[in-house]
Each structure stands twice: as C-alpha cells, then as structure tokens.
Amino acid sequence: MTRGRYPAEIRERAVRMVFEHQAEHPSQWATITSIAAKFGMTAETLRHWVVRAAEVDAGSRP
C-alpha cells in the first residue's frame, strides 16, 4: 500500500533539495516554492514534508 500521491523517493529527494539549496534563496519558503514547482506539487505539500523531516532530525518525531 502506498501513502499519498508521491512515492517516498520523490518526497525524500524534494526535502533533501530544500535543505541543499536553501542558501540560494532569500527564505525557506522561496526555496520550497521553487523546488515544489520543479516537482509539480504544491508548495504547501512540500512545506509539510520539510517540517516533518525537521521534527525527525530534532528527535521529536520517530
């Protein structure tokens, strides 16, 4: 069974790209908007994934 519309590999790649390219944009939102457009998804979807990834890294989410 798959979760959501996008495969895990796409989610992971998009989130990784946000963190890798953040310095090239004036804000994290600008980075998210740019990368979301490249993948054909909404910026809000990608923002949600980025927040979850940050929570995992911080140890507040398994």
JOMOUR-V542200 format. One record per pair of residues at least 24 apart in sequence whose C-alpha atoms are under 10 Angstrom apart, sorted by sequence separation. I is the first residue (numbers start at 1). J is the second residue. If there is no record, write none. Layout:
i = <I;I>
j = <J;J>
This chain:
i = <14;14;13;11;18;10;18;15;19;14;15;18;6;15;11;15;16;6;11;14;15;19;5;14;15;12;15;16;11;12;15;11;15;12>
j = <38;39;39;39;46;39;47;46;50;46;47;50;39;48;45;49;50;41;46;49;50;54;41;50;51;49;52;53;49;50;53;50;54;53>
